[in-house]
Amino acid sequence: MDMVALTLFFLNGPNANLYGLDPSGTYGSESFAAIRARCLAHAASLGVALDFRQSNHEGVIVDWIQEARGKADAIVINAAGLTYTSIAILDALLAFDGPIIEAHMSNIWKREAFRHHSFVSRAATGVVAGLGALGYELAIGAAAQLAAQGAQAGVAEG
């Protein structure tokens, strides 16, 4: 699967920077820095560029999604707590023209009822949840493959 020249944005929302520090173990023991390194290595193995970011601020995430419109072929997003509340993130994602993969470290449907509805899912091409950092890698692979298929379709049409 040759995906050279593809760029993916991987956007992480509030408190993702605390992965590995949660005493409940909901998000595993791997630190955010280790997960980031793992994701960058996986993307490199696929031949895609990965821009991996985290913010605790909704507006910053909206700005990044808008930035992706001109710079990224696909978005992977774990909006974290904003998944369940942010119409602004939904609206920004709906304006993005490439594949969007929603990713969650935990299985949000096995957690509190308020986590069962995701605004992000309305814009997402697909969802990966409950597989920890492995899910992040799977989401990167899916986004890269879908973006490559879209790019190939665009070349075939042009």
Sine and cosine of phi, psi and omega as CSV:
sin_phi,cos_phi,sin_psi,cos_psi,sin_omega,cos_omega
0.00,0.00,0.97,-0.23,-0.02,-1.00
-1.00,-0.03,0.94,-0.35,-0.06,-1.00
-0.84,-0.54,0.45,0.89,-0.01,-1.00
-0.85,0.52,0.59,-0.81,0.04,-1.00
0.99,0.11,0.02,1.00,0.10,-1.00
-1.00,0.04,0.59,-0.80,0.07,-1.00
-0.84,-0.55,0.75,-0.66,0.07,-1.00
-0.91,-0.41,0.67,-0.75,0.21,-0.98
-0.99,-0.14,0.75,-0.67,0.12,-0.99
-0.89,-0.46,0.95,-0.33,-0.10,-0.99
-0.95,-0.30,0.79,-0.62,-0.01,-1.00
-0.89,-0.45,0.69,-0.73,-0.05,-1.00
-1.00,-0.06,-0.31,-0.95,-0.13,-0.99
-0.81,0.58,0.70,-0.72,0.11,-0.99
0.95,0.30,-0.02,1.00,0.07,-1.00
-0.87,0.49,-0.49,0.87,0.04,-1.00
-0.90,0.44,-0.19,0.98,0.00,-1.00
-0.99,-0.10,0.07,1.00,0.02,-1.00
-0.79,0.61,0.65,-0.76,-0.02,-1.00
1.00,0.02,-0.21,0.98,-0.02,-1.00
-0.96,-0.27,-0.10,0.99,-0.05,-1.00
-0.97,0.26,0.90,-0.44,-0.04,-1.00
-0.90,0.44,-0.38,0.93,0.00,-1.00
-0.96,0.26,-0.34,0.94,-0.01,-1.00
0.98,0.20,0.15,0.99,-0.03,-1.00
-0.81,0.58,-0.60,0.80,-0.07,-1.00
-0.96,-0.28,0.25,0.97,0.02,-1.00
0.99,0.12,-0.06,-1.00,-0.07,-1.00
-0.97,-0.24,-0.10,1.00,-0.02,-1.00
-0.97,0.24,0.74,-0.67,-0.02,-1.00
-0.95,0.32,0.34,-0.94,0.04,-1.00
-0.87,0.49,-0.66,0.75,0.02,-1.00
-0.88,0.48,-0.65,0.76,0.02,-1.00
-0.93,0.38,-0.64,0.77,0.03,-1.00
-0.91,0.42,-0.67,0.74,0.04,-1.00
-0.86,0.51,-0.74,0.67,0.00,-1.00
-0.88,0.48,-0.67,0.74,0.02,-1.00
-0.88,0.48,-0.70,0.72,-0.01,-1.00
-0.92,0.39,-0.68,0.74,0.02,-1.00
-0.89,0.45,-0.65,0.76,0.03,-1.00
-0.91,0.41,-0.66,0.75,0.00,-1.00
-0.90,0.43,-0.71,0.71,0.03,-1.00
-0.87,0.49,-0.68,0.73,0.02,-1.00
-0.88,0.48,-0.62,0.78,0.02,-1.00
-0.91,0.41,-0.40,0.92,0.04,-1.00
-1.00,-0.01,-0.14,0.99,-0.01,-1.00
0.98,0.17,0.42,0.91,0.03,-1.00
-0.89,-0.46,0.47,-0.88,0.08,-1.00
-1.00,0.06,0.70,-0.71,-0.01,-1.00
-0.85,-0.53,0.83,-0.55,0.10,-0.99
-0.97,-0.24,0.98,-0.22,-0.14,-0.99
-0.97,-0.24,0.89,-0.46,-0.11,-0.99
-0.73,-0.68,0.37,-0.93,0.07,-1.00
-0.59,-0.81,0.68,-0.73,0.11,-0.99
-0.58,-0.82,0.52,-0.85,0.11,-0.99
-1.00,-0.02,0.09,1.00,-0.13,-0.99
-0.87,-0.48,0.84,-0.54,-0.05,-1.00
-0.83,0.56,-0.73,0.68,-0.04,-1.00
-0.88,0.47,-0.59,0.81,0.04,-1.00
-0.90,0.44,-0.68,0.74,0.01,-1.00
-0.90,0.43,-0.67,0.75,0.07,-1.00
-0.86,0.50,-0.70,0.71,0.04,-1.00
-0.86,0.51,-0.68,0.73,0.00,-1.00
-0.91,0.42,-0.64,0.76,0.04,-1.00
-0.89,0.46,-0.67,0.74,0.04,-1.00
-0.91,0.42,-0.64,0.77,0.06,-1.00
-0.87,0.49,-0.60,0.80,-0.02,-1.00
-0.87,0.49,-0.46,0.89,-0.02,-1.00
-0.83,0.56,-0.52,0.85,-0.01,-1.00
-0.96,-0.28,-0.10,0.99,-0.14,-0.99
-0.81,-0.59,-0.35,0.94,-0.13,-0.99
-0.87,-0.48,0.53,-0.85,0.06,-1.00
-1.00,0.02,-0.38,0.93,0.01,-1.00
-0.39,-0.92,0.34,-0.94,0.06,-1.00
-0.82,-0.57,0.72,-0.69,0.28,-0.96
-0.95,-0.32,0.75,-0.66,-0.05,-1.00
-0.68,-0.74,0.76,-0.66,0.26,-0.96
-0.89,-0.45,1.00,-0.09,-0.04,-1.00
-0.97,0.26,-0.02,1.00,0.03,-1.00
0.80,0.60,-0.74,-0.67,-0.05,-1.00
-0.87,0.49,-0.38,0.92,0.02,-1.00
-0.97,0.24,-0.22,0.98,0.06,-1.00
-0.80,0.60,-0.62,0.78,-0.17,-0.99
-0.99,-0.11,-0.03,1.00,-0.13,-0.99
-0.73,-0.68,-0.33,0.95,-0.26,-0.97
-0.99,-0.17,0.98,-0.21,0.14,-0.99
-0.96,0.28,-0.49,0.87,0.04,-1.00
-0.89,0.46,-0.68,0.74,0.06,-1.00
-0.91,0.41,-0.68,0.73,0.06,-1.00
-0.83,0.56,-0.78,0.63,-0.03,-1.00
-0.87,0.50,-0.65,0.76,0.04,-1.00
-0.90,0.43,-0.68,0.73,0.02,-1.00
-0.90,0.44,-0.62,0.78,0.01,-1.00
-0.90,0.44,-0.36,0.93,0.03,-1.00
-1.00,0.03,-0.07,1.00,0.02,-1.00
-1.00,0.05,0.67,-0.74,-0.16,-0.99
-0.99,-0.16,0.13,0.99,-0.02,-1.00
-0.88,-0.48,-0.06,-1.00,0.04,-1.00
-0.89,0.46,0.60,-0.80,0.05,-1.00
-0.78,-0.63,0.84,-0.54,0.07,-1.00
-0.93,-0.36,0.85,-0.53,0.08,-1.00
-1.00,0.06,0.77,-0.64,-0.04,-1.00
-0.79,-0.61,0.65,-0.76,0.08,-1.00
-0.69,-0.73,0.69,-0.72,0.05,-1.00
-0.90,0.44,-0.68,0.73,-0.03,-1.00
-0.98,-0.18,0.26,-0.97,0.09,-1.00
-0.99,0.13,0.98,-0.20,-0.11,-0.99
-0.90,0.43,-0.36,0.93,-0.01,-1.00
-0.99,0.11,-0.12,0.99,0.09,-1.00
-0.98,-0.18,0.07,1.00,-0.07,-1.00
-0.96,-0.29,-0.32,-0.95,-0.04,-1.00
-0.84,0.54,0.51,-0.86,-0.08,-1.00
-0.84,0.54,-0.57,0.82,-0.03,-1.00
-0.91,0.42,-0.33,0.94,0.01,-1.00
-1.00,0.10,-0.07,1.00,-0.07,-1.00
-0.98,0.19,-0.22,0.98,0.05,-1.00
-0.92,-0.40,0.85,-0.52,-0.01,-1.00
-0.92,-0.40,0.84,-0.54,0.13,-0.99
-0.92,0.38,-0.56,0.83,-0.01,-1.00
-0.87,0.49,-0.60,0.80,-0.05,-1.00
-0.85,0.52,-0.47,0.88,0.01,-1.00
-0.88,0.48,-0.49,0.87,-0.01,-1.00
-0.98,-0.20,-0.25,0.97,-0.14,-0.99
-0.97,0.25,0.63,-0.77,0.15,-0.99
-0.95,0.33,-0.62,0.79,0.00,-1.00
-0.36,-0.93,0.20,-0.98,-0.06,-1.00
-0.75,-0.67,0.70,-0.71,0.13,-0.99
-0.85,-0.53,0.83,-0.55,-0.06,-1.00
-0.57,-0.82,0.54,-0.84,0.16,-0.99
1.00,0.07,0.14,0.99,-0.06,-1.00
-0.92,-0.38,0.23,0.97,0.03,-1.00
0.88,0.48,-0.57,-0.82,-0.04,-1.00
-0.91,0.42,-0.47,0.88,0.09,-1.00
-0.86,0.51,-0.63,0.78,0.04,-1.00
-0.88,0.47,-0.58,0.82,0.06,-1.00
-0.89,0.46,-0.70,0.72,0.03,-1.00
-0.90,0.45,-0.68,0.73,0.02,-1.00
-0.89,0.46,-0.63,0.77,0.02,-1.00
-0.90,0.43,-0.65,0.76,0.05,-1.00
-0.89,0.46,-0.72,0.70,0.01,-1.00
-0.88,0.48,-0.69,0.72,0.01,-1.00
-0.90,0.43,-0.72,0.70,0.00,-1.00
-0.88,0.48,-0.68,0.74,0.00,-1.00
-0.90,0.43,-0.70,0.71,-0.02,-1.00
-0.91,0.42,-0.70,0.71,0.02,-1.00
-0.90,0.44,-0.65,0.76,0.03,-1.00
-0.91,0.42,-0.65,0.76,0.02,-1.00
-0.90,0.44,-0.67,0.74,0.03,-1.00
-0.88,0.47,-0.66,0.75,0.04,-1.00
-0.90,0.43,-0.64,0.77,0.01,-1.00
-0.92,0.39,-0.65,0.76,0.03,-1.00
-0.91,0.42,-0.64,0.77,0.03,-1.00
-0.90,0.44,-0.64,0.77,0.03,-1.00
-0.90,0.44,-0.63,0.78,0.03,-1.00
-0.92,0.38,-0.67,0.74,-0.01,-1.00
-0.91,0.42,-0.57,0.82,-0.02,-1.00
-0.97,0.23,-0.50,0.86,-0.10,-1.00
-0.99,0.13,0.00,0.00,0.00,0.00
